[in-house]
Amino acid sequence: MASNSKTLRSPLQIARGLGSAKHGTEHWWHQRVTAIALVPLTIWFVFGVIRHLGADHAAFVAWLQSPFSALMMVLTAVVTFHHAQAGLQVVIEDYVHNEMAKILSILAVKALCFVLGAACVIAVLKISFGA
Amino acid sequence: MANGSGRPLSPHLQVYKLPRTALLSITHRITGVGLAVGTLLLTWWLVAAATSPAAYERAQHFIGSFFGLLLMFGWSLALYYHLCNGIRHLVWDAGKAFELSEADRGNQIVIGAAAVLTVLTWVIGLAVW
């Protein structure tokens, strides 16, 4: 089983020819794509919040019952939580060195982000379709 | 500070004065985590509005309280900082502005823009409130 001494790749890796799992930059790329998407979404969100400071329930509901506002709020929530879980994962990977604690905290953070994101989407849809 | 291997050591963080670029870099991360925590309030706000007028009033009351406004101020500053510095990271990702002089200018632009946007938002916000 003499492998080529000039390479660090195992014989199996060479046979399969896959290199990385072809997802080496995917996480990084997703973080960038969501970051770019969040620029206009964040600006929309800040304006929306300012316009509804101190708004009563009826005014707030009327805002999110507009299809455009509902669309933007759903996108803001989904992309924000996608970006958040990607970023938090990297932070945990950098600072938590115990393998078990690392995996468990990443799973917990991702679960929480999915739950909160889904809750936001359902809330917006409920308002949008007439709460 | 020999570690036996003769290889250079990482900066000893307790006695090492962080360059401003490093300070802004760690601040990006800290604001990111802070903003992630802030999504809890966003979720509460939206879910409360979908639940009932009374639940919505409770959320609005909290946001309008002193502590709520303090949190909102912190989050607005963190949001603008993370937004501005994030755009700068995208510029770096494009392979531009890596020279020290450019990085120094970037530091000033990011801090200045985040401060101006935060103040502007609160001036407008408090005016229309």
Boltz contact constraints between the chains, C-beta under 6 A:
constraints:
  - contact:
      token1: [A, 35]
      token2: [B, 86]
      max_distance: 6.0
  - contact:
      token1: [A, 42]
      token2: [B, 83]
      max_distance: 6.0
  - contact:
      token1: [A, 50]
      token2: [B, 124]
      max_distance: 6.0
  - contact:
      token1: [A, 50]
      token2: [B, 125]
      max_distance: 6.0
  - contact:
      token1: [A, 53]
      token2: [B, 125]
      max_distance: 6.0
  - contact:
      token1: [A, 53]
      token2: [B, 129]
      max_distance: 6.0
  - contact:
      token1: [A, 54]
      token2: [B, 129]
      max_distance: 6.0
  - contact:
      token1: [A, 57]
      token2: [B, 53]
      max_distance: 6.0
  - contact:
      token1: [A, 57]
      token2: [B, 56]
      max_distance: 6.0
  - contact:
      token1: [A, 60]
      token2: [B, 49]
      max_distance: 6.0
  - contact:
      token1: [A, 84]
      token2: [B, 36]
      max_distance: 6.0
  - contact:
      token1: [A, 87]
      token2: [B, 32]
      max_distance: 6.0
  - contact:
      token1: [A, 88]
      token2: [B, 36]
      max_distance: 6.0
  - contact:
      token1: [A, 116]
      token2: [B, 39]
      max_distance: 6.0
  - contact:
      token1: [A, 116]
      token2: [B, 43]
      max_distance: 6.0
  - contact:
      token1: [A, 119]
      token2: [B, 43]
      max_distance: 6.0
  - contact:
      token1: [A, 119]
      token2: [B, 47]
      max_distance: 6.0
  - contact:
      token1: [A, 120]
      token2: [B, 43]
      max_distance: 6.0
  - contact:
      token1: [A, 120]
      token2: [B, 46]
      max_distance: 6.0
  - contact:
      token1: [A, 123]
      token2: [B, 46]
      max_distance: 6.0
  - contact:
      token1: [A, 123]
      token2: [B, 47]
      max_distance: 6.0
  - contact:
      token1: [A, 123]
      token2: [B, 50]
      max_distance: 6.0
  - contact:
      token1: [A, 126]
      token2: [B, 50]
      max_distance: 6.0
  - contact:
      token1: [A, 127]
      token2: [B, 50]
      max_distance: 6.0
  - contact:
      token1: [A, 131]
      token2: [B, 50]
      max_distance: 6.0
